[in-house]
Amino acid sequence: MITSHKREFDEFRALHDEYALNPRHLQEKYNKEGEKILAIIRLWENKLCMQSEKGGYGAYTPKLAEKFKDEIRKVFPQIDQIGIIIQKTQKSVKKNFSIKKIIL
C-alpha cells in the first residue's frame, strides 16, 4: 500500500510529523490531507478483507481489519486524530457561583 502510493504517503508523513508537534494550528490541513490517506487505507483494507471473506474466513475478517489498522498506527500514531474539529472559544469570564437557599 505504502509503496504503491509512495508520493502521497511521503507528503502525509511530513505533515503527520509536523502535526505531532503543533496539532492546534495544523488540524484543518491535517483533516483535509488525512481524508485522502484514509481513502487509500480503506481501499486496501477492503481488498484485504474481501479476499479473506471470499476464502471462507469471514469470522476472522474483523480481527484482520483491526490488525491492519494497528500496523498503520505503528507507522502513523496520530492517524486517529484525522477528522477532529477544534472549536475556538472565547475566554470565559468568572462569575460568582451561588446556591439559593431553600426555605421549608
Beta strands, then each sheet from edge to edge (+ up, - down):
end
